[in-house]
Amino acid sequence: MSSQDIPEENENLPAEQEAHGAVSVADDKNPFADPGLPPHEHRVQDIDEVAARRSERVVAFLFTLSMLATVAFIASYVAVPHDKAIFVFPIGHINALNFALGLTLGVALFSIGAGAVHWARTLMSDEEMVDERHPISAPAEVREKVFDDWKAGAKESAIGRRKLIRNTMLGALTLVPLSGVVLLRDLGPLPGTKLRHTMWKKGLLLVNMNTNEPLRPSDIAVGSLTFAKPDGLEEDDHEFQTEIAKAALMIVRLQPEDIKDKRELEWSHEGIVAYSKICTHVGCPISLYEQQTHHVLCPCHQSTFDLSDGARVIFGPAGHALPQLRIAVNDEGYLEAQGDFEEPVGPAFWERG
């Protein structure tokens, strides 16, 4: 309520009652009585230094707990395997790393908040103050009052006198950002060479993704598209999704005379070529094949590759050709790999040479 809104009959109220805007008696014009602010009641910490010290230790404990939780977050991120699963009642089996990171970061942030709230409710001044509204552009005396109030608030918070709270709070606020800094670790070279290698190796059979049976040349007709995986990789394996994302193959049989690229022809068997199924744009699985043109199309962003010419990019945002897997036929008549891909599969990454 601004000063212009105060009824004329209230202009002559006592100074204390006017400051509170209180109307203690209801009348026709003011049907709702305003009792004003209740009298201030001192907390036990205001009159008992022992209780104040106890609250100080509680706040310091919460800030210290936040620091320990932040250290535990960093330790969990480094030490807990990303593929480890644990049983947590009543949730069930969950990823141990996700659980550890969520728990420790949650405790770190909650402890800072709880410590700040407990500090404000038990040790900082809790007297309610009423002040009149004023224009946004504060005059010099108001600015001076604001600074005085800020200094008074800093003094009442006891941040200078209660050094234990101040130091533990600063420690907690300093350590918490490290949780985010540690996450930058994965931008570095820690993945090592795992992005450059797949399960494929010399002598490993090509297995049909649909029938789960090893492939023979006779199983692949000219113009057909077949998807394959490495022998021994099963869908119920814990690492299935990680490995198939790099090792998935698409196999196409062309007429040998239609193959334009010399190396592609050498790495094929009777016109059967095996290429990575993973698009080199953002890693989508390629699944569309044009029999007449020998083009394969990624359904995500329409990158198009020519399988008769080394799977080079002829359209779309993909940056490089699909990697080819060298294949042959073993003594039992099954198609097998002659090694791993000679270049990383999927999208480019910043360390790729």
C-alpha positions as CSV (number, residue, x, y, z in Angstrom):
1,M,0.0,0.0,0.0
2,S,1.4,3.4,-0.9
3,S,1.1,6.5,1.3
4,Q,-1.6,7.9,-1.1
5,D,-3.8,4.9,-0.3
6,I,-3.9,5.5,3.4
7,P,-7.3,6.7,4.5
8,E,-7.4,10.3,5.8
9,E,-8.8,9.1,9.2
10,N,-5.5,7.1,9.7
11,E,-3.2,10.1,9.1
12,N,-3.3,11.1,12.8
13,L,-2.6,7.6,14.2
14,P,0.4,7.1,16.5
15,A,3.7,6.9,14.8
16,E,4.3,3.2,15.7
17,Q,0.8,2.2,14.6
18,E,1.1,4.3,11.4
19,A,4.4,2.6,10.6
20,H,2.8,-0.8,10.7
21,G,-0.3,0.4,8.7
22,A,-2.3,-1.1,11.6
23,V,-6.1,-0.6,11.9
24,S,-6.9,-2.3,15.2
25,V,-10.7,-1.6,15.1
26,A,-12.9,-2.5,12.2
27,D,-15.5,0.1,10.9
28,D,-17.7,0.7,7.9
29,K,-14.8,1.8,5.7
30,N,-12.3,-0.8,7.0
31,P,-14.3,-4.0,7.8
32,F,-11.2,-6.0,8.4
33,A,-9.0,-5.1,11.3
34,D,-5.3,-5.2,10.9
35,P,-3.6,-6.1,14.2
36,G,-0.2,-5.2,12.9
37,L,3.0,-7.2,13.5
38,P,3.0,-9.6,16.4
39,P,5.5,-8.9,19.2
40,H,8.9,-10.4,18.5
41,E,9.7,-13.6,20.4
42,H,13.3,-14.4,21.1
43,R,14.6,-17.8,20.0
44,V,16.5,-20.0,22.4
45,Q,19.7,-19.3,20.4
46,D,19.2,-15.6,20.9
47,I,19.4,-15.9,24.7
48,D,21.5,-19.1,25.2
49,E,25.0,-19.1,23.7
50,V,25.2,-22.8,24.3
51,A,22.2,-23.4,22.0
52,A,23.7,-21.0,19.5
53,R,27.0,-22.9,19.5
54,R,25.0,-26.2,19.0
55,S,23.2,-24.7,16.0
56,E,26.6,-23.5,14.7
57,R,28.0,-27.0,14.9
58,V,24.9,-28.4,13.1
59,V,25.4,-25.9,10.2
60,A,29.1,-26.6,10.1
61,F,28.4,-30.3,10.0
62,L,26.0,-29.9,7.0
63,F,28.6,-27.9,5.1
64,T,31.3,-30.4,5.9
65,L,29.0,-33.2,4.8
66,S,28.5,-31.4,1.5
67,M,32.3,-31.3,1.0
68,L,32.6,-35.0,1.8
69,A,29.8,-35.8,-0.6
70,T,31.5,-33.8,-3.4
71,V,34.7,-35.7,-2.8
72,A,32.7,-39.0,-2.9
73,F,31.1,-37.9,-6.2
74,I,34.5,-37.4,-7.8
75,A,35.8,-40.7,-6.4
76,S,32.7,-42.5,-7.7
77,Y,33.0,-41.1,-11.1
78,V,36.6,-42.3,-11.3
79,A,36.4,-45.6,-9.5
80,V,32.9,-47.1,-10.2
81,P,32.8,-49.1,-13.5
82,H,30.2,-47.6,-15.8
83,D,28.7,-51.1,-16.5
84,K,28.4,-52.3,-13.0
85,A,24.8,-53.0,-11.7
86,I,23.7,-53.3,-8.1
87,F,20.4,-54.1,-6.4
88,V,18.8,-51.3,-4.4
89,F,15.6,-52.0,-2.5
90,P,12.8,-51.2,-3.6
91,I,14.1,-49.9,-6.9
92,G,15.7,-53.1,-8.1
93,H,18.8,-53.5,-10.2
94,I,20.2,-50.2,-11.4
95,N,23.5,-48.9,-12.7
96,A,25.9,-48.5,-9.8
97,L,27.6,-45.4,-11.3
98,N,24.4,-43.6,-11.9
99,F,23.2,-44.4,-8.4
100,A,26.5,-43.3,-6.8
101,L,26.7,-40.0,-8.8
102,G,23.0,-39.1,-8.1
103,L,23.3,-39.9,-4.4
104,T,26.5,-38.1,-3.7
105,L,25.6,-35.0,-5.8
106,G,22.2,-34.9,-4.2
107,V,23.6,-35.1,-0.7
108,A,26.2,-32.3,-1.6
109,L,23.6,-29.9,-2.8
110,F,21.0,-30.7,-0.2
111,S,23.5,-30.2,2.6
112,I,24.4,-26.8,1.4
113,G,20.7,-25.8,1.2
114,A,19.8,-27.4,4.6
115,G,22.9,-25.7,6.2
116,A,21.9,-22.3,4.8
117,V,18.3,-22.7,6.0
118,H,19.2,-23.8,9.5
119,W,21.7,-21.0,9.7
120,A,19.0,-18.4,8.7
121,R,16.4,-19.9,11.0
122,T,18.4,-20.3,14.2
123,L,21.3,-17.8,14.1
124,M,20.5,-14.9,11.8
125,S,18.2,-12.1,13.0
126,D,14.5,-13.0,12.6
127,E,12.9,-9.6,13.4
128,E,10.3,-8.5,10.9
129,M,10.8,-5.0,9.6
130,V,8.3,-2.7,7.8
131,D,9.5,-0.1,5.3
132,E,7.5,2.2,3.1
133,R,7.7,1.9,-0.7
134,H,9.9,4.4,-2.4
135,P,10.6,5.4,-6.0
136,I,12.9,3.1,-8.0
137,S,15.5,5.8,-8.3
138,A,16.7,5.9,-4.8
139,P,17.9,9.2,-3.3
140,A,21.2,9.5,-1.6
141,E,19.9,9.0,1.9
142,V,18.1,5.8,0.8
143,R,21.3,4.4,-0.8
144,E,23.1,5.2,2.4
145,K,20.4,3.4,4.4
146,V,20.7,0.3,2.1
147,F,24.4,0.1,2.7
148,D,23.9,0.5,6.4
149,D,21.2,-2.2,6.3
150,W,23.6,-4.5,4.4
151,K,26.3,-3.9,6.9
152,A,23.9,-4.5,9.8
153,G,22.7,-7.7,8.1
154,A,26.2,-9.0,7.7
155,K,26.9,-8.2,11.3
156,E,23.7,-9.9,12.5
157,S,24.4,-13.0,10.4
158,A,27.5,-13.4,12.6
159,I,29.5,-14.5,9.6
160,G,32.5,-12.7,10.8
161,R,32.2,-13.9,14.4
162,R,31.2,-17.5,13.7
163,K,34.3,-18.5,11.7
164,L,33.4,-22.2,11.8
165,I,30.3,-21.7,9.8
166,R,32.0,-19.2,7.4
167,N,34.9,-21.5,6.7
168,T,32.9,-24.7,6.2
169,M,30.4,-22.8,4.0
170,L,33.1,-21.5,1.8
171,G,34.6,-24.9,1.6
172,A,31.3,-26.5,0.5
173,L,30.6,-23.8,-2.1
174,T,34.2,-24.1,-3.4
175,L,34.1,-27.9,-3.8
176,V,30.6,-28.4,-5.3
177,P,31.5,-26.9,-8.7
178,L,34.2,-29.5,-9.0
179,S,31.4,-32.0,-9.6
180,G,30.8,-30.4,-12.9
181,V,34.5,-29.9,-13.7
182,V,35.2,-33.6,-13.3
183,L,32.5,-34.4,-15.9
184,L,34.7,-32.7,-18.5
185,R,37.1,-35.7,-18.2
186,D,35.3,-37.5,-21.0
187,L,36.2,-34.7,-23.4
188,G,39.8,-35.8,-23.1
189,P,41.7,-38.9,-24.4
190,L,40.5,-41.3,-21.7
191,P,38.4,-43.4,-24.2
192,G,41.8,-44.6,-25.5
193,T,41.5,-46.6,-28.7
194,K,38.2,-48.3,-28.1
195,L,36.5,-46.1,-30.7
196,R,38.9,-47.5,-33.3
197,H,38.3,-51.2,-32.8
198,T,35.3,-53.6,-33.0
199,M,34.8,-57.2,-32.2
200,W,35.7,-58.3,-35.7
201,K,38.9,-60.2,-36.1
202,K,40.5,-62.7,-38.5
203,G,38.5,-65.9,-38.7
204,L,35.3,-64.6,-37.0
205,L,32.2,-65.9,-38.8
206,L,29.5,-63.5,-40.2
207,V,26.2,-64.4,-38.5
208,N,22.7,-63.5,-39.9
209,M,21.0,-61.0,-37.5
210,N,17.6,-62.5,-38.2
211,T,18.3,-66.3,-38.2
212,N,21.4,-66.2,-35.9
213,E,23.0,-68.7,-38.3
214,P,26.4,-68.4,-40.0
215,L,26.2,-67.1,-43.6
216,R,27.3,-68.9,-46.7
217,P,27.7,-67.2,-50.1
218,S,24.7,-69.1,-51.4
219,D,22.5,-67.4,-48.7
220,I,23.0,-64.0,-50.3
221,A,21.2,-63.3,-53.6
222,V,22.2,-60.6,-56.0
223,G,20.5,-57.4,-55.1
224,S,19.6,-58.5,-51.6
225,L,20.5,-56.7,-48.4
226,T,21.5,-58.8,-45.3
227,F,22.4,-57.6,-41.8
228,A,25.1,-59.5,-39.9
229,K,26.9,-59.5,-36.6
230,P,30.0,-61.2,-35.2
231,D,29.8,-64.8,-34.2
232,G,29.4,-65.2,-30.4
233,L,27.7,-61.9,-29.8
234,E,24.2,-62.6,-28.4
235,E,21.4,-60.2,-27.6
236,D,21.3,-61.2,-23.9
237,D,25.0,-60.3,-23.5
238,H,25.7,-57.4,-21.1
239,E,27.9,-55.7,-23.8
240,F,25.6,-56.4,-26.7
241,Q,24.4,-52.8,-27.3
242,T,27.9,-51.4,-27.0
243,E,29.5,-53.9,-29.4
244,I,26.7,-54.1,-32.0
245,A,26.8,-50.3,-32.2
246,K,30.2,-50.7,-33.7
247,A,30.2,-54.1,-35.3
248,A,26.9,-54.2,-37.2
249,L,27.3,-55.1,-40.9
250,M,25.2,-54.9,-44.0
251,I,26.0,-57.3,-46.7
252,V,25.1,-56.9,-50.4
253,R,25.8,-59.1,-53.3
254,L,26.7,-57.2,-56.5
255,Q,27.8,-58.4,-59.9
256,P,31.7,-58.3,-59.8
257,E,31.7,-56.3,-63.0
258,D,29.6,-53.6,-61.4
259,I,32.2,-52.9,-58.6
260,K,34.2,-49.8,-59.6
261,D,36.6,-49.6,-56.7
262,K,39.6,-51.9,-57.0
263,R,40.1,-52.4,-53.2
264,E,36.4,-53.0,-52.7
265,L,36.6,-55.8,-55.3
266,E,39.7,-57.3,-53.7
267,W,38.0,-57.3,-50.2
268,S,34.8,-58.9,-51.5
269,H,34.0,-62.5,-52.3
270,E,32.3,-63.3,-55.6
271,G,30.7,-59.8,-55.5
272,I,29.6,-60.1,-51.8
273,V,30.7,-56.9,-50.0
274,A,30.4,-56.2,-46.3
275,Y,30.2,-52.6,-45.0
276,S,29.5,-51.0,-41.6
277,K,25.9,-50.4,-41.1
278,I,26.6,-47.3,-39.0
279,C,26.2,-44.0,-40.8
280,T,29.2,-41.8,-40.7
281,H,27.1,-38.7,-40.0
282,V,25.6,-39.2,-36.5
283,G,25.6,-43.0,-36.2
284,C,22.1,-44.0,-37.3
285,P,21.6,-47.5,-38.6
286,I,21.5,-47.6,-42.4
287,S,18.6,-49.8,-43.7
288,L,17.5,-48.6,-47.1
289,Y,19.0,-50.1,-50.3
290,E,18.3,-49.3,-54.0
291,Q,19.0,-52.4,-56.0
292,Q,19.3,-50.7,-59.4
293,T,21.7,-48.0,-58.3
294,H,23.5,-49.9,-55.6
295,H,22.9,-46.9,-53.2
296,V,22.2,-47.2,-49.5
297,L,20.3,-44.5,-47.7
298,C,20.4,-43.4,-44.1
299,P,16.8,-42.8,-43.0
300,C,17.8,-40.1,-40.4
301,H,19.3,-37.4,-42.6
302,Q,19.3,-39.0,-46.0
303,S,23.0,-39.5,-46.4
304,T,23.5,-41.7,-49.5
305,F,26.4,-44.0,-50.2
306,D,27.4,-45.8,-53.4
307,L,28.2,-49.4,-52.5
308,S,29.6,-50.1,-56.0
309,D,32.2,-47.4,-55.6
310,G,33.8,-47.9,-52.1
311,A,30.6,-46.7,-50.3
312,R,31.6,-43.1,-51.0
313,V,29.2,-40.3,-50.0
314,I,27.2,-39.0,-53.0
315,F,24.5,-37.0,-51.1
316,G,23.8,-35.8,-47.6
317,P,25.7,-34.6,-44.5
318,A,27.9,-37.6,-43.9
319,G,31.6,-36.7,-43.9
320,H,33.3,-39.9,-45.2
321,A,32.6,-43.3,-46.8
322,L,31.4,-46.3,-44.9
323,P,34.2,-48.6,-43.7
324,Q,34.5,-51.9,-45.5
325,L,35.2,-55.2,-43.8
326,R,37.4,-57.6,-45.7
327,I,35.8,-61.0,-46.0
328,A,36.5,-64.5,-47.4
329,V,35.2,-68.1,-47.2
330,N,36.7,-70.6,-44.8
331,D,37.2,-74.3,-45.4
332,E,33.6,-75.1,-44.3
333,G,32.1,-72.7,-46.8
334,Y,31.1,-70.0,-44.4
335,L,31.8,-66.2,-44.8
336,E,34.4,-65.0,-42.3
337,A,36.2,-61.7,-41.5
338,Q,39.8,-61.3,-42.4
339,G,40.4,-58.8,-39.7
340,D,38.9,-55.7,-38.1
341,F,37.8,-52.5,-40.0
342,E,40.9,-50.5,-41.0
343,E,39.3,-47.3,-39.9
344,P,36.9,-46.3,-37.1
345,V,33.3,-46.9,-37.8
346,G,30.5,-44.3,-37.3
347,P,30.8,-40.5,-37.0
348,A,34.1,-38.7,-36.9
349,F,35.6,-37.7,-33.6
350,W,38.1,-35.1,-32.7
351,E,41.1,-37.5,-32.2
352,R,40.5,-39.4,-35.4
353,G,43.5,-39.2,-37.7
